[in-house]
Amino acid sequence: MTDKAKGKMKEAAGAITGDEDKKAEGHAQQRAGAAGEEAAQKEKTRQEQAKAKEAERERDKQELKDKGLLGNLGDTLSGR
């Protein structure tokens, strides 16, 4: 169970029983859970961007390798 779900249950229990402290605690727990989820999503996005950047570098490296030293100029002296 996530912190957000636990907080929601705690907030609901506080609302039912009239315990304002429990209700506020539950609300704070929900906010903390949401912040944790957001941080995890940002880290996942950062990792995916790093993977994409590395894939682009590898693609560019392979393209240079495929072109060769002269970059697909060919042999202009022999007429090819």
C-alpha positions as CSV (number, residue, x, y, z in Angstrom):
1,M,0.0,0.0,0.0
2,T,1.4,3.4,-0.9
3,D,1.9,6.3,1.4
4,K,-0.8,8.2,-0.5
5,A,-3.3,5.4,0.1
6,K,-2.4,5.1,3.7
7,G,-2.7,8.9,4.1
8,K,-6.1,8.9,2.5
9,M,-7.3,6.2,4.9
10,K,-5.9,8.0,7.8
11,E,-7.5,11.3,6.7
12,A,-10.9,9.5,6.2
13,A,-10.6,7.9,9.7
14,G,-9.9,11.3,11.2
15,A,-12.8,12.9,9.4
16,I,-15.2,10.1,10.6
17,T,-14.0,10.3,14.2
18,G,-13.7,14.0,14.3
19,D,-9.9,13.8,15.0
20,E,-8.5,16.8,13.3
21,D,-4.9,15.9,14.1
22,K,-5.3,12.4,12.5
23,K,-7.0,14.1,9.5
24,A,-4.1,16.6,9.1
25,E,-1.6,13.8,9.5
26,G,-3.3,11.8,6.8
27,H,-3.3,14.8,4.5
28,A,0.4,15.4,5.1
29,Q,1.1,11.7,4.4
30,Q,-0.7,11.9,1.1
31,R,1.4,14.9,0.1
32,A,4.6,13.1,1.1
33,G,3.6,10.1,-0.9
34,A,2.8,12.3,-4.0
35,A,6.2,14.0,-3.7
36,G,8.0,10.6,-3.5
37,E,6.1,9.4,-6.6
38,E,7.1,12.6,-8.4
39,A,10.7,12.2,-7.5
40,A,10.7,8.6,-8.7
41,Q,9.1,9.6,-12.0
42,K,11.7,12.3,-12.5
43,E,14.5,9.9,-11.9
44,K,13.0,7.4,-14.3
45,T,12.7,10.1,-16.9
46,R,16.3,11.2,-16.4
47,Q,17.5,7.6,-16.8
48,E,15.5,7.2,-20.0
49,Q,16.9,10.4,-21.4
50,A,20.4,9.2,-20.6
51,K,19.7,5.9,-22.4
52,A,18.4,7.8,-25.5
53,K,21.5,10.1,-25.5
54,E,23.8,7.1,-25.4
55,A,21.9,5.4,-28.2
56,E,22.2,8.5,-30.3
57,R,26.0,8.6,-29.6
58,E,26.3,5.0,-30.6
59,R,24.2,5.6,-33.8
60,D,26.4,8.6,-34.7
61,K,29.6,6.6,-34.0
62,Q,28.4,3.8,-36.2
63,E,27.4,6.2,-39.0
64,L,31.0,7.7,-39.0
65,K,32.4,4.2,-39.0
66,D,30.2,3.2,-41.9
67,K,31.3,6.3,-43.9
68,G,34.9,5.5,-43.4
69,L,37.8,7.9,-43.1
70,L,36.9,10.0,-46.2
71,G,33.2,10.1,-45.5
72,N,31.8,8.2,-48.6
73,L,33.8,10.4,-51.0
74,G,34.9,7.4,-53.1
75,D,37.9,7.2,-55.3
76,T,37.6,10.2,-57.7
77,L,40.9,9.6,-59.4
78,S,39.9,6.2,-60.8
79,G,36.4,7.3,-61.9
80,R,34.4,5.3,-59.5
